Amino acid sequence: MLSVTSATRVLVATTPVDLRGSFNRLYSLVVEQLKGDPLSGHLFVFSLIKVANFELGFPLSRSTGFY
C-alpha cells in the first residue's frame, strides 16, 4: 500500500520511456534523469507515450474518495 504524506515528492518523467526495460533500467533513469533516489519513498511516474495532459488521482481518505 502506498503511503503518501505531505513530504512525499512526485517526480514525473516528461519524455516517453520504453517500459519493456528491466527494473535496473528504470532505476538508472530515476538516478540519471530525474536526479532522485529510487529508495527514498518518493513516487516516480513514467509514461509509455507522450502525454500532453494527465490527471493523477489518489485517495485522500476513505470518506472523501479521490481528489
Secondary structure, 3 states (H helix, E strand, C coil): CCCCCCCCCEEECCCCCCCCCCHHHHHHHHHHCCCCCCCCCCEEECCCCCCCCCCCCCEEECCCEEC
